[in-house]
């Protein structure tokens, strides 16, 4: 039972986090269209999406392993 709960949690994280990041980016774009590009809300949404993608998203492949 423990392994199934872990698998379920991993699958949900793999699906929900990218959807949430995409939704935050789309909402940020809509806010920028209405209120202009220099808006605190849109900047925070985009920074949150970037942070979530860095934490949970696919990692960049590096050419060398020491960086």
C-alpha positions in Angstrom: 0.0 0.0 0.0 2.8 2.4 0.8 4.3 2.1 -2.7 1.0 2.8 -4.4 0.5 6.0 -2.4 4.0 7.1 -3.4 3.3 6.4 -7.0 0.0 8.2 -6.9 1.6 11.2 -5.3 4.4 11.3 -7.8 2.0 11.0 -10.7 -0.2 13.8 -9.4 2.9 16.0 -8.8 4.1 15.3 -12.3 0.8 16.3 -13.8 -0.5 19.1 -11.6 2.7 21.1 -11.2 3.2 21.8 -14.9 -0.6 22.6 -15.3 -0.3 25.0 -12.4 2.8 26.6 -13.9 1.1 27.0 -17.3 -2.0 28.5 -15.6 0.1 31.0 -13.7 1.9 32.0 -16.9 -1.4 32.4 -18.8 -2.9 34.4 -15.9 0.2 36.6 -15.8 -0.1 37.3 -19.6 -3.8 38.3 -19.2 -3.0 40.6 -16.3 -0.2 42.2 -18.3 -2.6 42.8 -21.2 -5.1 44.6 -19.0 -2.8 46.5 -16.7 0.4 46.9 -18.6 3.8 45.1 -18.4 5.1 46.8 -15.3 2.7 45.3 -12.8 3.5 43.7 -9.5 0.9 41.0 -9.7 2.0 39.7 -13.1 5.7 39.9 -12.1 5.0 37.8 -8.9 2.9 35.3 -10.9 5.7 34.9 -13.5 8.4 34.6 -10.8 6.3 32.0 -8.9 5.9 30.0 -12.2 9.6 30.1 -12.8 10.4 29.0 -9.3 7.9 26.1 -9.4 9.3 25.0 -12.8 12.8 25.1 -11.4 11.9 23.1 -8.4 9.5 20.5 -9.9 10.0 20.7 -13.7 12.5 19.1 -15.9 16.1 20.0 -15.2 18.3 21.5 -17.9 20.7 19.0 -19.3 24.2 20.3 -18.6 27.2 19.7 -20.9 29.6 19.1 -18.0 28.7 17.5 -14.7 30.5 20.0 -12.5 28.3 23.0 -13.0 
